[in-house]
């Protein structure tokens, strides 16, 4: 394809995605990353238009404007990735790279060191691509297939930016303002067309994939506390019972002692606040593979896969202690909440979930009848024949 066709195709694809992202921002929450993607595509389209028509621009504008727009566009890509990843991001993330380039470029223009601005633009461009890759590799995107496409797209652009940086350092870059005509301009524009097509498609995909993931997570979790719900707990427990024989695990079943007095004395909003604080405390003292679930009301359970009997008890006792140490803004300092627990440890081999839950429930009530704020191991459970 000739250069005119390549420029036109890039600008058209960028414009279509910019309009699509802007339209989505009015229909899908949160809308911040949609508008950032839209701005990125608009700025990149404007940059390519300036590169295409640079012979019709004043020399100073042809020298400064296209690369500034390009870096602003990739600044918005970085900004959008951080917004979608729930990472701190300000508009300064967008402005700082382009501002740094402008400072260097203006100096380079007046001292006629055009290669300096060329090298600076490519260094900043490469850094923006790497920063965007870093955002897409954050925890928020783990397990999302579409994020891999975005990572690869920005990786290839980062590699191209690095090669152009080496070119600028080794050969000095262009000798005048404007886009460098290095006889492979059409290859770069073809690469750009592939990039804008991939990033547009994968940006749409990763956003909706993330929404689908949130919906799946919401179906597994208690809406008040963020702990897993009873359904997910049952699923995890059945998985352990059907797992490899002789793989031991712990099951801690606990509830909060006399919790009704919180609602009676301080109101139901205070009760909800207490439940949230208790759950946050418990979650902060568990491993990533442990399953902490709210079974209902003030009743909770913790699955501890791959743990010894001694360590299972230590975990349960530590949770009991941390809960009793909590203090609440809505209550006097001397007020505290305690927990009673029953605990099972074993491999669960040939046991039914109902048998296991009944046994650990009995041990929980032994803790309550024994004075509360304590832990009792479940009696050995006879296997069904």
C-alpha positions in Angstrom: 0.0 0.0 0.0 1.1 3.6 -0.7 1.7 6.0 2.2 -1.5 7.9 1.6 -3.6 4.7 1.9 -1.6 3.7 5.1 -2.1 7.1 6.7 -5.8 7.1 5.8 -6.3 3.6 7.1 -4.6 4.3 10.4 -6.6 7.6 10.9 -9.9 5.9 10.0 -9.4 2.9 12.4 -8.3 5.3 15.2 -11.4 7.5 14.6 -13.8 4.5 14.6 -12.4 3.2 17.9 -12.3 6.8 19.4 -16.0 7.2 18.7 -16.8 3.7 20.0 -15.0 4.2 23.2 -16.6 7.6 23.7 -20.1 6.0 23.1 -19.3 3.3 25.6 -18.3 5.8 28.2 -22.0 7.0 28.4 -23.3 3.5 28.9 -20.8 1.5 30.9 -19.5 2.3 34.4 -16.9 3.2 35.3 -16.4 5.5 32.4 -13.0 7.0 33.1 -10.9 4.5 31.1 -13.3 4.6 28.2 -12.8 8.3 27.8 -9.1 8.0 28.2 -9.0 5.4 25.4 -11.1 7.7 23.3 -8.7 10.6 23.9 -5.7 8.4 23.2 -7.1 7.4 19.8 -8.1 11.0 18.9 -4.7 12.3 19.7 -2.9 9.5 17.8 -5.1 10.2 14.8 -4.3 13.9 15.0 -0.5 13.0 15.3 -0.7 10.9 12.2 -2.6 13.6 10.3 0.2 16.1 11.2 2.9 13.7 10.1 1.0 13.1 6.9 0.6 16.8 6.2 3.8 18.1 7.7 4.9 19.7 4.4 1.9 22.0 4.8 2.8 23.0 8.3 5.2 25.7 9.4 8.6 24.2 10.2 8.4 24.8 13.9 4.9 23.2 14.1 5.9 20.3 11.9 8.8 19.7 14.3 7.0 20.0 17.6 3.3 19.2 17.2 3.2 15.6 15.8 5.5 14.0 18.4 3.8 16.0 21.2 0.4 14.7 20.1 1.8 11.2 19.8 3.2 11.2 23.3 0.0 12.7 24.7 -1.9 9.8 23.0 0.3 7.2 24.6 0.1 9.1 27.9 -3.6 8.5 27.8 -3.1 4.8 27.0 -1.0 4.6 30.1 -3.6 6.6 32.1 -6.4 4.3 30.9 -4.5 1.1 31.8 -3.9 2.4 35.3 -7.5 3.5 35.7 -8.7 0.0 34.6 -6.2 -1.6 37.0 -7.5 0.6 39.9 -4.0 2.1 40.3 -3.4 5.7 41.3 -3.4 7.9 38.2 -3.6 11.6 37.6 -3.7 13.7 34.5 -0.1 14.5 35.2 0.6 11.0 33.9 -0.6 12.2 30.5 1.1 15.6 30.5 4.5 14.9 32.0 6.0 12.8 29.2 4.8 15.2 26.4 6.0 18.2 28.5 9.4 16.7 29.0 9.7 16.1 25.2 8.6 19.7 24.5 11.3 21.1 26.8 14.0 19.0 25.1 12.7 19.6 21.6 12.5 23.4 21.9 16.1 23.5 23.0 17.1 21.1 20.2 15.3 23.2 17.6 17.1 26.4 18.5 20.5 24.8 18.6 19.7 22.8 15.4 20.3 19.4 17.1 17.3 17.7 15.6 18.7 14.2 16.5 18.5 15.1 20.2 14.7 15.6 20.0 14.3 12.5 17.9 16.2 10.4 20.5 14.3 12.0 23.4 10.9 11.3 21.7 11.8 7.7 21.3 13.2 7.3 24.8 10.0 8.7 26.3 7.8 6.7 23.9 9.5 3.5 24.9 9.2 4.3 28.6 5.4 5.0 28.1 5.0 1.6 26.4 6.8 -0.2 29.2 4.8 1.6 31.8 1.6 0.6 30.1 2.8 -3.0 29.9 3.5 -2.8 33.7 -0.1 -1.7 34.3 -1.5 -4.5 32.2 0.5 -7.1 34.1 -0.8 -6.0 37.5 -3.0 -8.2 39.7 -6.2 -6.7 38.4 -5.6 -8.3 35.0 -4.5 -11.8 36.1 -6.4 -14.5 34.4 -7.7 -12.1 31.7 -6.7 -13.4 28.2 -7.3 -10.1 26.5 -4.7 -8.4 28.6 -2.1 -10.7 27.0 -2.9 -9.2 23.6 -2.5 -5.7 24.9 0.8 -6.6 26.6 2.1 -8.0 23.3 1.0 -5.0 21.2 2.7 -2.6 23.5 5.8 -4.8 23.8 6.3 -4.7 20.0 6.0 -1.0 20.0 8.4 -0.7 22.9 10.9 -2.8 20.9 10.5 -0.5 17.9 11.0 2.5 20.1 14.1 1.0 21.6 15.5 0.3 18.1 14.8 3.9 17.0 16.5 5.1 20.2 19.6 3.1 19.3 19.4 4.5 15.8 19.2 8.1 17.1 22.2 7.5 19.5 24.3 5.7 16.9 23.5 7.7 13.7 22.2 11.0 15.1 18.6 10.7 13.8 17.1 13.1 11.3 19.0 16.2 10.1 15.9 18.4 10.0 12.4 18.9 11.3 9.5 16.6 10.4 9.0 12.9 10.0 12.2 10.9 9.2 11.9 9.3 5.8 14.1 6.3 6.2 12.7 4.3 3.3 10.8 1.9 5.6 8.2 4.4 6.5 5.5 2.2 5.0 6.6 -0.7 7.3 6.2 1.5 10.3 2.8 2.7 9.2 1.7 -0.9 8.6 3.0 -1.8 12.1 1.0 1.1 13.4 -2.2 -0.1 11.6 -1.8 -3.5 13.2 -1.1 -1.9 16.6 -4.2 0.4 16.6 -6.4 -2.5 15.4 -5.1 -4.8 18.1 -5.3 -2.3 20.9 -8.7 -1.2 19.9 -10.1 -4.7 19.8 -8.3 -6.0 22.9 -9.2 -2.8 24.8 -12.9 -3.6 24.2 -12.4 -7.2 25.0 -10.4 -6.7 28.3 -12.9 -4.2 29.6 -15.9 -6.6 29.1 -13.8 -9.6 30.3 -13.1 -7.7 33.5 -16.9 -6.9 33.9 -17.7 -10.6 33.4 -15.1 -11.5 36.0 -16.6 -9.0 38.5 -20.0 -10.6 37.9 -18.6 -14.0 38.6 -16.9 -12.8 41.7 -20.1 -11.1 42.9 -21.9 -14.4 42.6 -19.4 -16.1 44.8 -19.2 -13.4 47.6 -21.2 -12.0 50.4 -22.2 -8.4 49.3 -21.7 -6.9 52.8 -18.4 -8.3 53.9 -16.7 -9.5 50.7 -16.2 -12.9 52.2 -17.1 -15.9 50.1 -20.7 -17.0 50.4 -22.2 -20.3 51.5 -22.4 -21.6 47.9 -18.7 -21.1 47.2 -17.8 -22.5 50.6 -19.8 -25.7 49.8 -18.1 -25.9 46.4 -14.6 -25.6 47.9 -15.4 -28.1 50.7 -16.7 -30.7 48.2 -13.5 -30.2 46.2 -11.4 -31.0 49.2 -13.4 -34.0 50.1 -13.1 -35.3 46.6 -9.4 -34.5 46.3 -6.3 -36.6 46.7 -6.7 -39.1 49.7 -4.5 -38.3 52.7 -4.3 -34.5 51.8 -5.3 -33.1 55.2 -7.1 -29.8 55.7 -8.7 -27.8 58.5 -12.2 -26.5 58.8 -12.9 -23.8 61.3 -16.6 -23.0 62.0 -17.1 -20.0 64.3 -19.7 -17.4 65.2 -19.7 -14.2 67.2 -20.8 -14.5 70.8 -23.9 -12.6 71.8 -23.7 -10.6 68.6 -27.4 -9.7 68.9 -26.4 -7.2 71.7 -24.5 -5.1 69.1 -27.6 -4.6 67.1 -29.7 -4.0 70.2 -27.3 -1.5 71.8 -25.9 0.3 68.8 -28.2 -0.4 65.9 -28.1 -2.5 62.8 -25.7 -0.2 60.9 -23.2 -0.6 63.8 -23.8 -4.4 63.5 -22.9 -4.3 59.8 -19.8 -2.2 60.5 -18.7 -4.7 63.1 -19.2 -7.6 60.7 -17.1 -5.9 58.1 -14.3 -5.1 60.5 -14.3 -8.7 61.8 -14.2 -10.0 58.2 -11.3 -7.7 57.2 -9.4 -8.8 60.3 -9.9 -12.5 59.5 -9.0 -12.1 55.8 -5.7 -10.3 56.7 -4.6 -13.3 58.7 -5.2 -16.0 56.1 -3.3 -17.4 53.2 -4.2 -16.8 49.6 -5.5 -20.3 49.1 -7.6 -20.4 52.3 -11.4 -19.9 51.9 -13.1 -17.6 54.3 -16.9 -17.6 54.0 -19.9 -16.0 55.7 -22.5 -18.7 56.1 -25.2 -16.3 57.3 -25.7 -13.7 60.0 -22.7 -13.8 62.3 -21.8 -17.4 61.3 -18.5 -18.0 59.5 -16.3 -20.8 58.3 -12.6 -21.0 57.2 -11.2 -23.8 55.0 -7.5 -24.3 55.5 -6.1 -26.7 52.8 -2.8 -28.5 53.2 -2.2 -27.7 56.9 -1.2 -29.7 60.0 -3.4 -30.2 63.0 -1.2 -27.9 65.2 -1.1 -25.1 62.6 -4.8 -25.3 62.0 -5.4 -24.8 65.7 -2.9 -21.9 65.8 -4.7 -20.2 62.9 -8.1 -20.6 64.6 -6.7 -19.4 67.9 -5.0 -16.4 66.3 -8.3 -15.4 64.6 -10.2 -15.7 67.9 -7.6 -13.5 69.7 -7.6 -10.8 66.9 -11.4 -10.7 66.9 -11.5 -10.2 70.7 -8.9 -7.4 70.4 -11.0 -5.3 68.0 -12.4 -2.0 69.2 -15.2 -0.1 67.4 -15.8 3.6 67.0 -19.5 3.1 67.7 -18.9 1.5 71.2 -17.0 2.3 74.4 -13.4 1.2 74.6 -14.2 -1.6 77.0 -16.7 -3.2 74.6 -15.5 -6.1 72.6 -16.7 -9.0 70.5 -15.6 -12.6 71.0 -15.9 -15.7 68.9 -16.5 -19.4 69.7 -15.2 -22.0 67.2 -15.3 -25.6 66.3 -12.5 -27.1 64.3 -12.1 -30.3 62.2 -8.8 -31.6 61.0 -8.3 -34.6 58.7 -8.4 -35.8 55.1 -12.2 -36.0 54.9 -11.8 -39.3 53.1 -15.2 -41.0 52.5 -17.0 -38.4 54.5 -20.1 -36.5 53.4 -20.2 -32.7 53.7 -23.3 -33.0 55.9 -21.4 -35.3 58.3 -18.4 -33.0 58.5 -20.5 -29.9 59.0 -22.6 -31.6 61.6 -19.5 -32.7 63.5 -17.8 -29.3 63.5 -21.1 -27.6 64.4 -21.4 -29.8 67.5 -17.8 -28.8 68.5 -18.8 -25.1 68.0 -21.7 -25.5 70.5 -19.4 -27.3 72.9 -17.2 -24.1 72.8 -20.3 -22.0 73.5 -21.5 -24.2 76.3 -18.0 -24.3 77.8 -17.9 -20.5 78.4 -17.5 -19.1 74.8 -14.4 -17.3 73.4 -12.7 -20.7 72.9 -12.0 -23.4 70.3 -13.0 -27.1 70.5 -11.8 -29.9 68.1 -14.5 -32.1 66.6 -14.7 -35.7 67.7 -13.5 -38.3 65.2 -16.1 -38.9 62.6 -17.0 -42.5 61.7 -16.8 -43.2 58.0 -19.9 -44.4 56.3 -19.8 -47.9 54.8 
